[in-house]
């Protein structure tokens, strides 16, 4: 996985690009009618039910726009919220609050939706050993924030990108000349380049599971689009020789049954690519 420093840099880049995209040469709406010396206060109002996420990210945004802005937090990331809750107050330059408003709301609405969906999956697996993982099916340019939201919701991050873990999927294996060839070439590549990266290999059937195990050196086998019976058989075959991961169109109705097959992890792209934003508003209040 990437380091904390790398992750924080990704967040900084999201903020910098978000502000550049939204403000450009200036927030002319605010500049036209709000004096530079004006000071104000606003509240983050919840208009939905779910798990709040992005409070920490909002503080980063406010600080980037204006280090003089002060945030008073009432509800922390990962907390269940309901309609009418107030998450925080932000006070300081009125122009600065307005500059940060849209990026804060866009980010928190999406992050809260992801945390809420992730948390619902985690609860469905209560009592099993199975962990909920995200994927790389994220919004371009917003990945770090979305993966942060998954963790806030109680899930865990898969690899961050193509550079921090090896994942040999069906196309890699086919292009490389087969599973064994792909694994052997990968191990040689890692050794030649002095890289210490974990290897995950996708299996499409039980014979491919056997082939992956025979090749060795694999951290986890991805059981892609296996049915319940095939998954149970694969888990029995693999034993403790490596980790197991289920994926492929797994949803709220099926996730518990896959976990009960004994897999270590279940990955779901739906955590980040199929959510409806939580309804949040930033409203001015009297000082």
Protein Blocks (a to p, Z undefined) as FASTA:
>chain_A
ZZfklmmmmmmmmmmmmmmmmnmnocfklmmmpcfkbccddddddfbdcddehklmmmmm
mmmmomkbccddfbdghiacdehiafbdcedjfklmmmmmmmmmmmmmmmmmmmmmmmmm
mmmmgoiabdcdddfkdcehilmmmmmmmmmnopacddfblmloccddfklmmmnopjkl
mmmmmmmmmmmnopacddddddfbfklmmmmmmngoiabdcdehiafklmmmmmmmnmmm
bccddeehiafklmmmmmmnopabdcdfklmmmccddddddddddZZ
